[in-house]
Amino acid sequence: MAEAALVILYVIFCLLVAVCGIPRRSGFFATFILSVVFTPVLVLLVLLMTAPARGYGRDIPAGRE
């Protein structure tokens, strides 16, 4: 029972790190896979050291949607 709770917590933490990876070039799924394969703490540190993808979060001018 305790092992299952730890696995669920690990996956939740991996999902939270993957959400932080959305504005990055790799995106949600690649960040999630990396955090599962490696450790979420390591992937989160890499995300904090890297910048978001160029152009992410810019407003789209009216008429160019």
PDB file with one MODEL, atoms N, CA, C and O in Angstrom:
MODEL        1
ATOM      1  N   MET A   1       0.818  -1.197   0.000  1.00  0.00           N
ATOM      2  CA  MET A   1       0.000   0.000   0.000  1.00  0.00           C
ATOM      3  C   MET A   1       0.862   1.261   0.000  1.00  0.00           C
ATOM      4  O   MET A   1       0.569   2.222  -0.711  1.00  0.00           O
ATOM      5  N   ALA A   2       1.917   1.250   0.796  1.00  0.00           N
ATOM      6  CA  ALA A   2       2.793   2.420   0.870  1.00  0.00           C
ATOM      7  C   ALA A   2       3.546   2.630  -0.436  1.00  0.00           C
ATOM      8  O   ALA A   2       3.804   3.766  -0.833  1.00  0.00           O
ATOM      9  N   GLU A   3       3.902   1.521  -1.112  1.00  0.00           N
ATOM     10  CA  GLU A   3       4.606   1.640  -2.388  1.00  0.00           C
ATOM     11  C   GLU A   3       3.721   2.284  -3.448  1.00  0.00           C
ATOM     12  O   GLU A   3       4.183   3.086  -4.259  1.00  0.00           O
ATOM     13  N   ALA A   4       2.445   1.922  -3.429  1.00  0.00           N
ATOM     14  CA  ALA A   4       1.510   2.498  -4.396  1.00  0.00           C
ATOM     15  C   ALA A   4       1.347   3.996  -4.168  1.00  0.00           C
ATOM     16  O   ALA A   4       1.251   4.766  -5.124  1.00  0.00           O
ATOM     17  N   ALA A   5       1.315   4.405  -2.920  1.00  0.00           N
ATOM     18  CA  ALA A   5       1.194   5.834  -2.608  1.00  0.00           C
ATOM     19  C   ALA A   5       2.437   6.586  -3.070  1.00  0.00           C
ATOM     20  O   ALA A   5       2.326   7.704  -3.573  1.00  0.00           O
ATOM     21  N   LEU A   6       3.615   5.992  -2.908  1.00  0.00           N
ATOM     22  CA  LEU A   6       4.844   6.634  -3.367  1.00  0.00           C
ATOM     23  C   LEU A   6       4.887   6.759  -4.892  1.00  0.00           C
ATOM     24  O   LEU A   6       5.339   7.771  -5.428  1.00  0.00           O
ATOM     25  N   VAL A   7       4.418   5.732  -5.574  1.00  0.00           N
ATOM     26  CA  VAL A   7       4.375   5.784  -7.039  1.00  0.00           C
ATOM     27  C   VAL A   7       3.410   6.865  -7.502  1.00  0.00           C
ATOM     28  O   VAL A   7       3.704   7.600  -8.445  1.00  0.00           O
ATOM     29  N   ILE A   8       2.271   6.965  -6.852  1.00  0.00           N
ATOM     30  CA  ILE A   8       1.289   8.001  -7.214  1.00  0.00           C
ATOM     31  C   ILE A   8       1.861   9.391  -6.963  1.00  0.00           C
ATOM     32  O   ILE A   8       1.682  10.288  -7.787  1.00  0.00           O
ATOM     33  N   LEU A   9       2.543   9.583  -5.845  1.00  0.00           N
ATOM     34  CA  LEU A   9       3.179  10.873  -5.571  1.00  0.00           C
ATOM     35  C   LEU A   9       4.264  11.198  -6.591  1.00  0.00           C
ATOM     36  O   LEU A   9       4.399  12.348  -7.009  1.00  0.00           O
ATOM     37  N   TYR A  10       5.038  10.194  -6.992  1.00  0.00           N
ATOM     38  CA  TYR A  10       6.087  10.388  -7.992  1.00  0.00           C
ATOM     39  C   TYR A  10       5.486  10.825  -9.330  1.00  0.00           C
ATOM     40  O   TYR A  10       5.995  11.741  -9.976  1.00  0.00           O
ATOM     41  N   VAL A  11       4.409  10.168  -9.738  1.00  0.00           N
ATOM     42  CA  VAL A  11       3.761  10.513 -11.010  1.00  0.00           C
ATOM     43  C   VAL A  11       3.146  11.904 -10.927  1.00  0.00           C
ATOM     44  O   VAL A  11       3.212  12.658 -11.898  1.00  0.00           O
ATOM     45  N   ILE A  12       2.557  12.258  -9.808  1.00  0.00           N
ATOM     46  CA  ILE A  12       1.984  13.603  -9.647  1.00  0.00           C
ATOM     47  C   ILE A  12       3.086  14.656  -9.739  1.00  0.00           C
ATOM     48  O   ILE A  12       2.911  15.684 -10.392  1.00  0.00           O
ATOM     49  N   PHE A  13       4.212  14.401  -9.091  1.00  0.00           N
ATOM     50  CA  PHE A  13       5.329  15.341  -9.167  1.00  0.00           C
ATOM     51  C   PHE A  13       5.862  15.431 -10.596  1.00  0.00           C
ATOM     52  O   PHE A  13       6.228  16.515 -11.049  1.00  0.00           O
ATOM     53  N   CYS A  14       5.911  14.311 -11.308  1.00  0.00           N
ATOM     54  CA  CYS A  14       6.325  14.322 -12.713  1.00  0.00           C
ATOM     55  C   CYS A  14       5.358  15.150 -13.558  1.00  0.00           C
ATOM     56  O   CYS A  14       5.786  15.878 -14.454  1.00  0.00           O
ATOM     57  N   LEU A  15       4.064  15.044 -13.282  1.00  0.00           N
ATOM     58  CA  LEU A  15       3.073  15.838 -14.013  1.00  0.00           C
ATOM     59  C   LEU A  15       3.237  17.326 -13.731  1.00  0.00           C
ATOM     60  O   LEU A  15       3.113  18.148 -14.639  1.00  0.00           O
ATOM     61  N   LEU A  16       3.513  17.676 -12.480  1.00  0.00           N
ATOM     62  CA  LEU A  16       3.724  19.085 -12.142  1.00  0.00           C
ATOM     63  C   LEU A  16       4.957  19.645 -12.841  1.00  0.00           C
ATOM     64  O   LEU A  16       4.945  20.783 -13.311  1.00  0.00           O
ATOM     65  N   VAL A  17       6.010  18.856 -12.907  1.00  0.00           N
ATOM     66  CA  VAL A  17       7.211  19.294 -13.623  1.00  0.00           C
ATOM     67  C   VAL A  17       6.908  19.412 -15.109  1.00  0.00           C
ATOM     68  O   VAL A  17       7.400  20.331 -15.764  1.00  0.00           O
ATOM     69  N   ALA A  18       6.114  18.507 -15.649  1.00  0.00           N
ATOM     70  CA  ALA A  18       5.757  18.565 -17.066  1.00  0.00           C
ATOM     71  C   ALA A  18       4.941  19.812 -17.382  1.00  0.00           C
ATOM     72  O   ALA A  18       5.084  20.386 -18.462  1.00  0.00           O
ATOM     73  N   VAL A  19       4.095  20.234 -16.464  1.00  0.00           N
ATOM     74  CA  VAL A  19       3.338  21.475 -16.653  1.00  0.00           C
ATOM     75  C   VAL A  19       4.293  22.657 -16.728  1.00  0.00           C
ATOM     76  O   VAL A  19       4.070  23.594 -17.495  1.00  0.00           O
ATOM     77  N   CYS A  20       5.347  22.615 -15.940  1.00  0.00           N
ATOM     78  CA  CYS A  20       6.364  23.678 -16.007  1.00  0.00           C
ATOM     79  C   CYS A  20       7.107  23.647 -17.340  1.00  0.00           C
ATOM     80  O   CYS A  20       7.679  24.658 -17.749  1.00  0.00           O
ATOM     81  N   GLY A  21       7.106  22.512 -18.015  1.00  0.00           N
ATOM     82  CA  GLY A  21       7.798  22.382 -19.288  1.00  0.00           C
ATOM     83  C   GLY A  21       6.970  22.783 -20.493  1.00  0.00           C
ATOM     84  O   GLY A  21       7.465  22.733 -21.619  1.00  0.00           O
ATOM     85  N   ILE A  22       5.733  23.176 -20.288  1.00  0.00           N
ATOM     86  CA  ILE A  22       4.875  23.548 -21.422  1.00  0.00           C
ATOM     87  C   ILE A  22       5.465  24.683 -22.257  1.00  0.00           C
ATOM     88  O   ILE A  22       5.478  24.572 -23.483  1.00  0.00           O
ATOM     89  N   PRO A  23       5.959  25.778 -21.649  1.00  0.00           N
ATOM     90  CA  PRO A  23       6.479  26.856 -22.498  1.00  0.00           C
ATOM     91  C   PRO A  23       7.861  26.563 -23.089  1.00  0.00           C
ATOM     92  O   PRO A  23       8.391  27.383 -23.838  1.00  0.00           O
ATOM     93  N   ARG A  24       8.439  25.437 -22.773  1.00  0.00           N
ATOM     94  CA  ARG A  24       9.750  25.097 -23.305  1.00  0.00           C
ATOM     95  C   ARG A  24       9.607  24.465 -24.678  1.00  0.00           C
ATOM     96  O   ARG A  24       8.518  24.065 -25.088  1.00  0.00           O
ATOM     97  N   ARG A  25      10.715  24.386 -25.369  1.00  0.00           N
ATOM     98  CA  ARG A  25      10.706  23.835 -26.719  1.00  0.00           C
ATOM     99  C   ARG A  25      10.294  22.363 -26.728  1.00  0.00           C
ATOM    100  O   ARG A  25       9.635  21.903 -27.661  1.00  0.00           O
ATOM    101  N   SER A  26      10.682  21.635 -25.694  1.00  0.00           N
ATOM    102  CA  SER A  26      10.366  20.208 -25.655  1.00  0.00           C
ATOM    103  C   SER A  26       8.889  19.946 -25.383  1.00  0.00           C
ATOM    104  O   SER A  26       8.345  18.946 -25.851  1.00  0.00           O
ATOM    105  N   GLY A  27       8.237  20.823 -24.641  1.00  0.00           N
ATOM    106  CA  GLY A  27       6.808  20.685 -24.390  1.00  0.00           C
ATOM    107  C   GLY A  27       6.480  19.778 -23.216  1.00  0.00           C
ATOM    108  O   GLY A  27       7.360  19.318 -22.488  1.00  0.00           O
ATOM    109  N   PHE A  28       5.188  19.539 -23.057  1.00  0.00           N
ATOM    110  CA  PHE A  28       4.674  18.793 -21.908  1.00  0.00           C
ATOM    111  C   PHE A  28       5.114  17.335 -21.927  1.00  0.00           C
ATOM    112  O   PHE A  28       5.669  16.848 -20.942  1.00  0.00           O
ATOM    113  N   PHE A  29       4.875  16.627 -23.038  1.00  0.00           N
ATOM    114  CA  PHE A  29       5.093  15.186 -23.066  1.00  0.00           C
ATOM    115  C   PHE A  29       6.559  14.810 -22.944  1.00  0.00           C
ATOM    116  O   PHE A  29       6.899  13.870 -22.225  1.00  0.00           O
ATOM    117  N   ALA A  30       7.428  15.528 -23.635  1.00  0.00           N
ATOM    118  CA  ALA A  30       8.858  15.225 -23.530  1.00  0.00           C
ATOM    119  C   ALA A  30       9.369  15.504 -22.123  1.00  0.00           C
ATOM    120  O   ALA A  30      10.177  14.742 -21.593  1.00  0.00           O
ATOM    121  N   THR A  31       8.907  16.584 -21.521  1.00  0.00           N
ATOM    122  CA  THR A  31       9.314  16.895 -20.157  1.00  0.00           C
ATOM    123  C   THR A  31       8.795  15.841 -19.187  1.00  0.00           C
ATOM    124  O   THR A  31       9.497  15.459 -18.250  1.00  0.00           O
ATOM    125  N   PHE A  32       7.577  15.371 -19.403  1.00  0.00           N
ATOM    126  CA  PHE A  32       7.017  14.326 -18.542  1.00  0.00           C
ATOM    127  C   PHE A  32       7.830  13.041 -18.655  1.00  0.00           C
ATOM    128  O   PHE A  32       8.167  12.431 -17.640  1.00  0.00           O
ATOM    129  N   ILE A  33       8.149  12.626 -19.879  1.00  0.00           N
ATOM    130  CA  ILE A  33       8.923  11.400 -20.082  1.00  0.00           C
ATOM    131  C   ILE A  33      10.304  11.530 -19.452  1.00  0.00           C
ATOM    132  O   ILE A  33      10.783  10.603 -18.800  1.00  0.00           O
ATOM    133  N   LEU A  34      10.943  12.678 -19.646  1.00  0.00           N
ATOM    134  CA  LEU A  34      12.260  12.893 -19.041  1.00  0.00           C
ATOM    135  C   LEU A  34      12.195  12.845 -17.518  1.00  0.00           C
ATOM    136  O   LEU A  34      13.092  12.303 -16.872  1.00  0.00           O
ATOM    137  N   SER A  35      11.141  13.410 -16.948  1.00  0.00           N
ATOM    138  CA  SER A  35      11.034  13.396 -15.496  1.00  0.00           C
ATOM    139  C   SER A  35      10.713  12.011 -14.953  1.00  0.00           C
ATOM    140  O   SER A  35      11.043  11.708 -13.806  1.00  0.00           O
ATOM    141  N   VAL A  36      10.079  11.174 -15.750  1.00  0.00           N
ATOM    142  CA  VAL A  36       9.829   9.794 -15.313  1.00  0.00           C
ATOM    143  C   VAL A  36      11.120   8.977 -15.410  1.00  0.00           C
ATOM    144  O   VAL A  36      11.455   8.224 -14.495  1.00  0.00           O
ATOM    145  N   VAL A  37      11.844   9.133 -16.530  1.00  0.00           N
ATOM    146  CA  VAL A  37      13.068   8.359 -16.736  1.00  0.00           C
ATOM    147  C   VAL A  37      14.159   8.803 -15.769  1.00  0.00           C
ATOM    148  O   VAL A  37      14.783   7.979 -15.101  1.00  0.00           O
ATOM    149  N   PHE A  38      14.380  10.103 -15.703  1.00  0.00           N
ATOM    150  CA  PHE A  38      15.344  10.636 -14.745  1.00  0.00           C
ATOM    151  C   PHE A  38      14.556  10.990 -13.489  1.00  0.00           C
ATOM    152  O   PHE A  38      13.529  10.364 -13.225  1.00  0.00           O
ATOM    153  N   THR A  39      14.979  11.924 -12.743  1.00  0.00           N
ATOM    154  CA  THR A  39      14.220  12.322 -11.565  1.00  0.00           C
ATOM    155  C   THR A  39      13.558  13.677 -11.817  1.00  0.00           C
ATOM    156  O   THR A  39      14.150  14.534 -12.472  1.00  0.00           O
ATOM    157  N   PRO A  40      12.353  13.885 -11.313  1.00  0.00           N
ATOM    158  CA  PRO A  40      11.684  15.168 -11.543  1.00  0.00           C
ATOM    159  C   PRO A  40      12.476  16.359 -10.999  1.00  0.00           C
ATOM    160  O   PRO A  40      12.401  17.458 -11.547  1.00  0.00           O
ATOM    161  N   VAL A  41      13.225  16.144  -9.936  1.00  0.00           N
ATOM    162  CA  VAL A  41      14.016  17.239  -9.366  1.00  0.00           C
ATOM    163  C   VAL A  41      15.088  17.691 -10.355  1.00  0.00           C
ATOM    164  O   VAL A  41      15.304  18.890 -10.531  1.00  0.00           O
ATOM    165  N   LEU A  42      15.760  16.739 -11.002  1.00  0.00           N
ATOM    166  CA  LEU A  42      16.789  17.069 -11.984  1.00  0.00           C
ATOM    167  C   LEU A  42      16.185  17.790 -13.182  1.00  0.00           C
ATOM    168  O   LEU A  42      16.740  18.785 -13.648  1.00  0.00           O
ATOM    169  N   VAL A  43      15.069  17.306 -13.677  1.00  0.00           N
ATOM    170  CA  VAL A  43      14.412  17.938 -14.828  1.00  0.00           C
ATOM    171  C   VAL A  43      13.920  19.335 -14.460  1.00  0.00           C
ATOM    172  O   VAL A  43      14.005  20.252 -15.277  1.00  0.00           O
ATOM    173  N   LEU A  44      13.411  19.507 -13.257  1.00  0.00           N
ATOM    174  CA  LEU A  44      12.961  20.827 -12.812  1.00  0.00           C
ATOM    175  C   LEU A  44      14.134  21.803 -12.740  1.00  0.00           C
ATOM    176  O   LEU A  44      13.988  22.967 -13.114  1.00  0.00           O
ATOM    177  N   LEU A  45      15.284  21.351 -12.269  1.00  0.00           N
ATOM    178  CA  LEU A  45      16.469  22.210 -12.244  1.00  0.00           C
ATOM    179  C   LEU A  45      16.884  22.624 -13.651  1.00  0.00           C
ATOM    180  O   LEU A  45      17.262  23.773 -13.878  1.00  0.00           O
ATOM    181  N   VAL A  46      16.813  21.691 -14.591  1.00  0.00           N
ATOM    182  CA  VAL A  46      17.141  22.016 -15.985  1.00  0.00           C
ATOM    183  C   VAL A  46      16.142  23.021 -16.535  1.00  0.00           C
ATOM    184  O   VAL A  46      16.528  23.949 -17.245  1.00  0.00           O
ATOM    185  N   LEU A  47      14.870  22.850 -16.218  1.00  0.00           N
ATOM    186  CA  LEU A  47      13.854  23.797 -16.681  1.00  0.00           C
ATOM    187  C   LEU A  47      14.089  25.186 -16.109  1.00  0.00           C
ATOM    188  O   LEU A  47      13.889  26.183 -16.801  1.00  0.00           O
ATOM    189  N   LEU A  48      14.508  25.259 -14.868  1.00  0.00           N
ATOM    190  CA  LEU A  48      14.760  26.557 -14.249  1.00  0.00           C
ATOM    191  C   LEU A  48      15.987  27.243 -14.840  1.00  0.00           C
ATOM    192  O   LEU A  48      16.076  28.470 -14.826  1.00  0.00           O
ATOM    193  N   MET A  49      16.929  26.468 -15.355  1.00  0.00           N
ATOM    194  CA  MET A  49      18.140  27.040 -15.940  1.00  0.00           C
ATOM    195  C   MET A  49      17.970  27.423 -17.404  1.00  0.00           C
ATOM    196  O   MET A  49      18.786  28.174 -17.939  1.00  0.00           O
ATOM    197  N   THR A  50      16.929  26.922 -18.061  1.00  0.00           N
ATOM    198  CA  THR A  50      16.721  27.216 -19.469  1.00  0.00           C
ATOM    199  C   THR A  50      15.608  28.251 -19.640  1.00  0.00           C
ATOM    200  O   THR A  50      14.772  28.447 -18.758  1.00  0.00           O
ATOM    201  N   ALA A  51      15.623  28.892 -20.775  1.00  0.00           N
ATOM    202  CA  ALA A  51      14.626  29.920 -21.071  1.00  0.00           C
ATOM    203  C   ALA A  51      13.444  29.309 -21.820  1.00  0.00           C
ATOM    204  O   ALA A  51      13.594  28.268 -22.459  1.00  0.00           O
ATOM    205  N   PRO A  52      12.276  29.939 -21.751  1.00  0.00           N
ATOM    206  CA  PRO A  52      11.138  29.463 -22.551  1.00  0.00           C
ATOM    207  C   PRO A  52      11.433  29.558 -24.044  1.00  0.00           C
ATOM    208  O   PRO A  52      12.347  30.268 -24.462  1.00  0.00           O
ATOM    209  N   ALA A  53      10.662  28.850 -24.826  1.00  0.00           N
ATOM    210  CA  ALA A  53      10.825  28.876 -26.274  1.00  0.00           C
ATOM    211  C   ALA A  53      10.604  30.281 -26.802  1.00  0.00           C
ATOM    212  O   ALA A  53       9.804  31.044 -26.262  1.00  0.00           O
ATOM    213  N   ARG A  54      11.317  30.609 -27.852  1.00  0.00           N
ATOM    214  CA  ARG A  54      11.199  31.934 -28.444  1.00  0.00           C
ATOM    215  C   ARG A  54       9.784  32.146 -28.980  1.00  0.00           C
ATOM    216  O   ARG A  54       9.249  31.302 -29.699  1.00  0.00           O
ATOM    217  N   GLY A  55       9.202  33.251 -28.633  1.00  0.00           N
ATOM    218  CA  GLY A  55       7.876  33.584 -29.127  1.00  0.00           C
ATOM    219  C   GLY A  55       6.742  33.052 -28.272  1.00  0.00           C
ATOM    220  O   GLY A  55       5.579  33.348 -28.543  1.00  0.00           O
ATOM    221  N   TYR A  56       7.054  32.276 -27.249  1.00  0.00           N
ATOM    222  CA  TYR A  56       5.985  31.737 -26.415  1.00  0.00           C
ATOM    223  C   TYR A  56       5.421  32.845 -25.533  1.00  0.00           C
ATOM    224  O   TYR A  56       6.169  33.587 -24.897  1.00  0.00           O
ATOM    225  N   GLY A  57       4.105  32.948 -25.501  1.00  0.00           N
ATOM    226  CA  GLY A  57       3.452  33.912 -24.639  1.00  0.00           C
ATOM    227  C   GLY A  57       3.271  35.283 -25.271  1.00  0.00           C
ATOM    228  O   GLY A  57       2.732  36.190 -24.636  1.00  0.00           O
ATOM    229  N   ARG A  58       3.709  35.446 -26.495  1.00  0.00           N
ATOM    230  CA  ARG A  58       3.503  36.737 -27.164  1.00  0.00           C
ATOM    231  C   ARG A  58       2.041  36.868 -27.563  1.00  0.00           C
ATOM    232  O   ARG A  58       1.378  35.891 -27.912  1.00  0.00           O
ATOM    233  N   ASP A  59       1.570  38.077 -27.503  1.00  0.00           N
ATOM    234  CA  ASP A  59       0.196  38.338 -27.945  1.00  0.00           C
ATOM    235  C   ASP A  59       0.149  38.313 -29.466  1.00  0.00           C
ATOM    236  O   ASP A  59       1.061  38.795 -30.137  1.00  0.00           O
ATOM    237  N   ILE A  60      -0.917  37.750 -29.992  1.00  0.00           N
ATOM    238  CA  ILE A  60      -1.127  37.705 -31.436  1.00  0.00           C
ATOM    239  C   ILE A  60      -1.873  38.969 -31.830  1.00  0.00           C
ATOM    240  O   ILE A  60      -2.920  39.270 -31.257  1.00  0.00           O
ATOM    241  N   PRO A  61      -1.349  39.722 -32.809  1.00  0.00           N
ATOM    242  CA  PRO A  61      -2.062  40.929 -33.230  1.00  0.00           C
ATOM    243  C   PRO A  61      -3.462  40.597 -33.748  1.00  0.00           C
ATOM    244  O   PRO A  61      -3.703  39.501 -34.253  1.00  0.00           O
ATOM    245  N   ALA A  62      -4.361  41.536 -33.619  1.00  0.00           N
ATOM    246  CA  ALA A  62      -5.744  41.327 -34.068  1.00  0.00           C
ATOM    247  C   ALA A  62      -5.773  41.031 -35.553  1.00  0.00           C
ATOM    248  O   ALA A  62      -5.102  41.696 -36.342  1.00  0.00           O
ATOM    249  N   GLY A  63      -6.550  40.034 -35.928  1.00  0.00           N
ATOM    250  CA  GLY A  63      -6.687  39.668 -37.334  1.00  0.00           C
ATOM    251  C   GLY A  63      -5.679  38.630 -37.780  1.00  0.00           C
ATOM    252  O   GLY A  63      -5.745  38.186 -38.927  1.00  0.00           O
ATOM    253  N   ARG A  64      -4.756  38.224 -36.937  1.00  0.00           N
ATOM    254  CA  ARG A  64      -3.747  37.228 -37.316  1.00  0.00           C
ATOM    255  C   ARG A  64      -3.841  36.004 -36.423  1.00  0.00           C
ATOM    256  O   ARG A  64      -2.838  35.569 -35.857  1.00  0.00           O
ATOM    257  N   GLU A  65      -4.982  35.470 -36.298  1.00  0.00           N
ATOM    258  CA  GLU A  65      -5.187  34.332 -35.403  1.00  0.00           C
ATOM    259  C   GLU A  65      -4.998  33.051 -36.108  1.00  0.00           C
ATOM    260  O   GLU A  65      -5.133  31.988 -35.502  1.00  0.00           O
TER     261      GLU A  65
ENDMDL
END
